[in-house]
Amino acid sequence: MTLLLVAACALVDPDGRVLLAKRPPDKPMGGLWEFPGGKVEPGERPEEAIIRELREELGIDVTEACLAPLTFASHAYEAFHLLMPLFVCRKWKGRVNGCEGQEIAWVKPVRLVDYPMPPADIPLIASLRDLL
């Protein structure tokens, strides 16, 4: 089974809300909510992938010093095994915007369970609630 490394980030605003992004309907698991991020490219570190993905997807600039590792997900999907470190970020430059047309939502930690997510993302909620 192929191992897929994906890095994700929980952006936390000053009110303690976490940003979720809705997957486009034409992508696998379309319509589900997730923490922003994406595939780690060959030769790229997870932190570099997060910085790149947040710039591409949300139009914000994040420095590596502002990324704090929190936990990770390890989940076997039918076609691949996903390994996903989750970072927390409370400081960035720019205004968060769905640059790829994706819907975004700022969500209180206790409400994260109300948003349908891919199976690998669901176990990450408890760690975020404990932190926030």
Summary of the structure (lengths in Angstrom):
residues: 132
radius of gyration: 13.7
end to end distance: 35.1
largest distance: 41.0
contacts: 394
relative contact order: 0.27
helix: 23%
strand: 36%
